[in-house]
Amino acid sequence: MPCMLADSHSDACSWLYLSRLAAMKEYAFMVALGEHGLPVPYAVAHNRHCVLMTMVDAVPLVQVCLY
């Protein structure tokens, strides 16, 4: 998929543009998963490359042990 902000001589995209797309996707997925009853943080809004969400009262995954 070509980047809309890349110049004609390069295949590179702006990292800010790509992070904005990622934030839009993350927001859309969080809203969709929340509507289907999955336990995800409530997505409040997204702007530029940030997603604002509620805090989750849980343990960080790095602290989870399988055995």
C-alpha positions in Angstrom: 0.0 0.0 0.0 1.6 3.3 -1.0 1.9 6.0 1.5 0.0 9.2 0.7 2.6 11.4 2.3 5.7 9.8 0.7 7.4 11.6 -2.1 7.6 10.0 -5.5 11.2 9.0 -5.2 10.9 7.1 -1.9 9.0 4.1 -0.5 9.2 5.5 3.0 6.3 6.9 5.0 6.3 9.5 7.8 6.4 7.7 11.2 3.9 10.3 12.5 1.4 9.4 9.7 1.9 5.7 10.4 1.5 6.1 14.1 -1.7 8.1 13.5 -3.1 5.2 11.4 -2.2 2.8 14.1 -4.0 4.9 16.8 -7.1 5.1 14.6 -7.1 1.3 14.2 -6.5 0.7 17.9 -9.3 3.0 18.8 -11.7 1.3 16.3 -10.8 -2.2 17.6 -11.2 -1.2 21.2 -14.6 0.2 20.5 -15.7 -2.8 18.5 -14.4 -5.3 21.1 -16.0 -3.3 24.0 -19.4 -3.3 22.1 -19.2 -7.1 21.9 -18.7 -7.4 25.7 -15.0 -8.2 25.9 -13.1 -6.7 28.8 -11.1 -4.0 27.2 -10.4 -0.4 28.4 -13.1 2.1 27.4 -11.8 4.1 24.5 -12.6 7.7 25.1 -11.1 9.4 22.1 -8.2 9.5 19.6 -6.3 12.5 18.3 -3.3 12.4 16.1 -1.2 9.5 17.3 -2.7 9.1 20.8 -5.6 7.0 22.2 -7.2 8.1 25.4 -8.6 5.2 27.4 -9.7 4.3 30.9 -7.3 2.7 33.4 -7.5 -1.0 33.8 -7.1 -2.4 37.3 -4.9 -5.4 36.5 -1.4 -6.9 36.7 1.1 -6.0 34.0 1.7 -8.9 31.6 5.4 -9.0 32.5 4.4 -10.1 36.0 2.2 -13.0 34.8 3.8 -16.4 35.3 2.5 -19.5 33.5 3.7 -22.0 36.2 
